[in-house]
């Protein structure tokens, strides 16, 4: 039976980034994903915020033009509030290309990425290896693997989390989106946000137009999207403000978005969670790309330290409870956002943002650096120079 240091389940951005960092530390890493192609089943719009672009090395050619302007609409769609930054705040990535780049980077570092392999479960393995217990990881239609550590990067409804006895996400939005190329034009790139509980209960409808592609989407609480999120999306897309006409194939995306904040129990001696599986999504904005990269760096450092020393206390550094303490304000705002249940209340909420104080608060949320708390950087003291 094949034995590896780390088995990563899920080849999304969090899984591939974690795998790369672990492989760079000299660990034997395998990544598995049930998809046969990383271009299939894309669930994210691919919006990278300025903070991510400043702190992480993302190839410029994979990113669309910068977006500085946001229009915030009430349900009536009348008199939207325009907010403009003096810097590029958002860039929308070609996520298929981003995943391809992340896979290439992980493989160049020494990780192996196996697609078309469906995770089927994990259980205690035969004894210990290198001072840590070995787990037996099973797959559908493939030989099992003995792994010293398992990283769950398998999405918002993580099966790895359940199998390891770790916390699971319980609060979600469900989203759906249309993405398509558009004809070049003279318009300024724009992010249109519609606060309307009829089409996006508990969240927003959006149109992102960066001059190359358009993304049109809605999201809301599962229990409130009674007609079905795809039907709400089609109704919204029919007259969505600022939506340019498609100039090519229209792609549908969608899936659950965890918005309960980082989970408390993220690690155990058999493994840990990253990305959506860990709840690493901003509770307020529902953005997950910046959090997944930040939390993955801490996860890789903790994993490497634990596997090199066998000291379980190292895992205490990957503490979701400590991170949650920085989420209190965002979670309160999420509850307030979810409480907007009628168009009249939404109109009033947007009207309250028209004044100087309201615009400043909206700008802090949309353009600020605090959508996700800083994740402590943990140097790996066992890593050789």
C-alpha positions in Angstrom: 0.0 0.0 0.0 1.2 3.5 -0.9 2.1 5.7 2.1 2.3 9.5 1.9 2.9 12.2 4.3 -0.2 14.3 3.3 -3.3 13.4 1.4 -5.2 16.5 0.3 -8.9 15.9 -0.7 -10.0 18.6 -3.1 -8.1 20.4 -5.9 -9.6 23.8 -5.5 -7.5 26.9 -4.8 -7.2 26.1 -1.0 -6.2 22.5 -1.6 -3.7 23.2 -4.3 -2.1 26.1 -2.5 -1.8 24.0 0.7 -0.3 21.1 -1.3 2.3 23.4 -2.9 3.4 24.9 0.4 3.7 21.4 2.0 5.7 20.0 -1.0 8.0 23.0 -0.8 8.7 21.9 2.8 9.9 18.5 1.5 6.8 16.5 2.3 5.3 13.8 0.1 1.9 15.1 -1.0 -0.9 13.7 -3.1 -4.0 15.8 -4.1 -7.1 13.9 -5.2 -10.3 15.4 -6.7 -13.3 13.6 -8.1 -13.5 16.0 -11.1 -11.7 14.8 -14.3 -10.9 18.4 -15.2 -10.3 21.4 -13.1 -12.3 23.5 -15.6 -15.5 21.6 -14.6 -17.7 22.5 -11.7 -16.3 26.0 -11.1 -18.4 27.6 -8.3 -16.9 31.0 -7.7 -17.2 34.3 -9.5 -13.4 34.6 -9.2 -13.3 38.1 -7.6 -9.9 38.9 -6.1 -9.9 41.9 -3.8 -7.1 44.4 -3.6 -5.8 42.9 -0.3 -5.2 39.6 -2.0 -3.6 41.1 -5.0 -1.2 43.1 -2.8 -0.2 40.1 -0.6 -0.1 37.1 -3.0 1.6 36.6 -6.3 -1.1 36.0 -8.9 -0.1 36.1 -12.6 -1.4 39.3 -14.1 -2.4 37.6 -17.4 -5.0 35.5 -15.5 -6.8 38.6 -14.1 -9.2 41.0 -15.8 -9.0 44.8 -15.7 -9.2 46.5 -12.4 -12.6 47.6 -11.1 -12.8 50.8 -9.0 -16.6 51.7 -9.1 -19.5 50.1 -7.3 -23.2 51.0 -7.8 -25.4 50.0 -4.9 -29.1 49.7 -5.9 -32.3 49.5 -3.7 -35.1 47.2 -4.8 -36.7 49.9 -6.9 -33.4 50.2 -8.9 -33.8 54.0 -8.7 -31.0 56.4 -7.8 -28.2 53.9 -7.1 -25.4 55.0 -4.8 -22.0 55.2 -6.6 -18.9 54.6 -4.7 -15.5 55.1 -6.4 -12.1 54.2 -5.1 -8.8 55.8 -6.1 -7.3 52.3 -6.5 -8.2 49.1 -8.3 -10.3 47.3 -5.7 -11.4 44.1 -7.6 -10.1 42.0 -10.5 -12.0 39.0 -11.8 -9.9 36.0 -12.6 -10.2 33.4 -15.3 -10.7 30.7 -12.6 -10.1 27.8 -15.0 -6.7 29.3 -15.8 -6.1 30.0 -12.1 -6.7 26.4 -11.1 -4.5 25.3 -13.9 -1.7 27.6 -12.7 -2.2 26.4 -9.1 -2.0 22.8 -10.2 1.2 23.4 -12.2 2.7 25.2 -9.2 1.8 22.4 -6.8 3.3 19.8 -9.2 6.4 21.8 -9.8 6.9 21.9 -6.0 6.7 18.0 -6.0 3.0 17.3 -5.2 1.1 14.8 -7.2 -2.4 15.8 -8.4 -4.7 13.0 -9.3 -8.1 13.8 -11.0 -11.1 11.5 -11.4 -10.4 10.0 -7.9 -13.4 10.1 -5.6 -12.8 10.1 -1.9 -14.8 7.5 0.0 -13.7 7.8 3.6 -10.9 7.7 6.1 -10.4 5.5 9.2 -7.6 4.7 11.6 -4.7 2.9 9.9 -2.1 0.4 11.1 -0.1 2.0 13.9 2.1 5.1 13.7 4.7 6.3 11.2 7.2 9.1 12.0 5.7 9.6 15.4 2.1 10.2 14.2 -0.9 7.9 13.7 -1.4 6.7 10.1 -4.9 6.9 8.5 -6.3 4.6 5.8 -7.9 6.7 3.1 -10.3 4.9 0.8 -11.4 5.8 -2.7 -14.2 4.7 -5.1 -12.7 2.2 -7.6 -9.0 2.8 -6.6 -6.5 1.4 -4.1 -6.5 2.9 -0.6 -3.6 5.1 0.6 -2.0 5.2 4.0 -1.6 8.9 5.0 0.1 10.4 8.0 -2.2 13.4 7.6 -5.3 14.3 5.7 -6.2 17.8 4.6 -9.9 18.4 3.9 -10.2 20.9 1.1 -13.4 19.3 -0.2 -15.8 22.2 0.0 -18.6 23.7 2.1 -20.2 20.4 2.9 -17.0 18.6 3.6 -17.1 14.8 4.0 -13.6 14.8 5.4 -14.7 17.0 8.2 -17.4 14.6 9.2 -15.1 11.5 8.9 -12.4 13.2 11.1 -15.0 14.3 13.7 -14.2 18.0 13.1 -16.7 20.8 13.0 -19.0 21.2 9.9 -20.6 24.2 8.3 -24.2 24.8 9.3 -25.0 28.3 8.0 -25.1 28.8 4.2 -26.1 30.9 1.4 -26.9 29.2 -1.9 -25.8 31.1 -5.0 -26.1 30.8 -8.8 -24.4 32.8 -11.5 -24.2 33.3 -15.2 -20.8 34.1 -16.7 -20.1 35.1 -20.3 -17.7 37.1 -22.5 -18.9 40.6 -23.7 -18.0 42.8 -26.6 -15.4 45.5 -25.9 -16.9 48.9 -25.3 -16.1 52.3 -23.8 -17.8 51.8 -20.5 -15.9 51.9 -17.2 -15.6 48.5 -15.5 -18.3 48.4 -12.9 -19.6 46.2 -10.0 -23.4 46.5 -9.7 -25.0 45.3 -6.4 -28.7 45.1 -5.9 -30.1 44.8 -2.4 -33.5 43.2 -3.0 -34.8 40.4 -0.7 -37.2 39.3 -3.5 -34.4 38.0 -5.6 -31.6 37.6 -3.1 -32.9 37.1 0.5 -30.1 37.7 2.9 -27.6 38.7 0.3 -27.3 40.6 -3.0 -27.9 40.3 -6.7 -24.8 41.3 -8.7 -23.5 42.2 -12.1 -19.8 42.4 -12.5 -18.6 43.9 -15.8 -14.9 44.3 -16.2 -15.0 45.1 -19.9 -14.1 41.6 -21.0 -16.6 39.3 -19.1 -19.8 39.7 -17.2 -20.9 37.8 -14.2 -24.6 37.9 -13.2 -25.6 36.3 -10.0 -27.9 36.0 -6.9 -27.5 34.3 -3.6 -29.7 33.9 -0.5 -30.6 31.8 2.4 -31.7 28.3 1.3 -35.0 28.4 3.2 -35.9 31.7 1.7 -35.2 31.0 -2.0 -38.4 29.1 -2.3 -38.8 29.3 -6.1 -35.3 27.9 -6.5 -32.1 29.9 -6.9 -31.8 29.2 -10.6 -35.3 30.6 -11.3 -34.5 33.7 -9.2 -31.3 34.1 -11.2 -33.1 33.9 -14.5 -35.7 36.4 -13.3 -32.9 38.8 -12.1 -30.8 38.3 -15.3 -33.7 39.3 -17.6 -33.4 43.0 -16.6 -30.3 43.1 -14.3 -28.9 46.6 -14.1 -25.7 47.1 -16.1 -25.7 43.7 -17.7 -24.1 43.8 -21.1 -25.2 41.4 -23.9 -23.4 38.0 -24.1 -20.8 37.8 -26.9 -20.2 34.1 -26.5 -21.2 31.0 -24.6 -23.0 31.5 -21.3 -21.7 29.4 -18.4 -23.8 28.5 -15.3 -22.2 28.3 -11.9 -23.5 27.7 -8.4 -23.3 26.1 -5.1 -23.4 26.6 -1.3 -21.5 29.4 0.4 -20.7 29.0 4.2 -21.3 32.2 6.1 -21.1 31.1 9.7 -17.4 32.1 10.1 -14.4 30.0 10.6 -15.2 26.7 12.4 -13.9 26.2 15.9 -12.5 22.7 15.7 -10.4 22.6 12.6 -7.7 20.1 13.4 -7.1 16.7 15.0 -4.1 14.3 15.0 -5.4 12.7 11.7 -5.9 15.9 9.7 -7.3 19.4 9.3 -9.6 21.6 7.2 -8.9 24.4 4.8 -10.9 26.7 2.5 -14.7 26.4 2.4 -14.5 23.2 4.4 -13.0 25.3 7.3 -15.6 28.0 6.9 -12.9 30.3 5.7 -15.3 32.8 4.0 -16.1 36.3 5.0 -19.5 36.1 6.9 -20.5 39.5 5.6 -19.3 39.7 1.9 -19.3 35.9 1.3 -15.8 36.2 -0.3 -13.7 33.1 0.0 -10.6 33.5 -2.2 -8.6 35.7 0.1 -9.5 33.7 3.2 -8.6 30.4 1.6 -5.1 31.6 0.7 -4.4 33.1 4.1 -5.7 30.1 6.1 -3.8 27.7 3.8 -0.5 29.3 4.7 -1.1 28.7 8.4 -2.4 25.2 7.8 0.7 24.3 5.9 3.0 25.6 8.6 1.1 23.7 11.3 1.0 20.5 9.3 4.7 20.6 8.6 5.6 21.3 12.2 3.3 18.5 13.5 4.6 15.9 11.0 8.2 16.7 11.7 8.0 16.6 15.5 5.0 14.4 16.2 4.0 16.9 18.8 0.2 17.2 18.9 0.4 20.5 20.7 1.5 22.1 17.4 -2.0 21.6 16.1 -3.3 23.9 18.8 -1.9 26.8 16.7 -4.6 26.0 14.1 -7.3 27.3 16.3 -10.6 28.2 14.7 -11.9 29.5 18.1 -9.2 32.2 18.2 -10.0 33.3 14.7 -13.7 33.4 15.4 -13.1 35.9 18.1 -12.2 38.4 15.4 -15.4 37.7 13.5 -17.9 39.1 16.1 -18.6 42.3 14.3 -18.9 40.7 10.9 -21.2 38.0 12.3 -23.4 40.7 13.8 -23.6 42.5 10.5 -24.4 39.2 8.7 -27.4 38.8 11.1 -28.5 42.3 10.4 -28.2 41.7 6.7 -30.2 38.5 6.9 -32.9 40.4 8.8 -33.7 42.5 5.7 -36.8 40.6 4.6 -38.9 43.1 2.7 -38.3 45.6 -0.2 -39.4 48.5 2.0 -36.8 47.7 4.6 -34.2 47.3 1.9 -35.1 50.7 0.4 -34.7 52.3 3.9 -31.4 50.5 4.4 -30.0 51.9 1.1 -31.4 55.3 1.8 -29.5 55.3 5.1 -26.3 54.9 3.1 -26.7 58.0 1.1 -25.4 60.4 3.7 -21.7 61.0 4.5 -21.6 58.5 7.4 -23.5 55.8 5.4 -21.3 56.2 2.4 -18.2 55.9 4.5 -19.5 52.7 6.2 -20.4 51.2 2.8 -16.9 52.1 1.5 -15.3 50.4 4.5 -17.2 47.2 3.7 -16.6 47.3 0.0 -13.1 48.7 -0.2 -11.7 48.0 3.2 -9.0 45.5 4.2 -11.0 43.9 7.0 -13.5 41.5 5.3 -11.5 38.6 6.7 -9.3 38.8 9.9 -5.6 38.6 9.6 -4.4 35.0 10.0 -1.3 34.7 12.2 1.8 33.7 10.3 3.5 30.7 11.9 7.1 30.1 11.0 7.9 26.4 10.8 10.8 26.0 13.3 11.7 22.6 12.0 12.1 23.6 8.4 15.7 23.5 7.3 17.2 26.5 5.5 
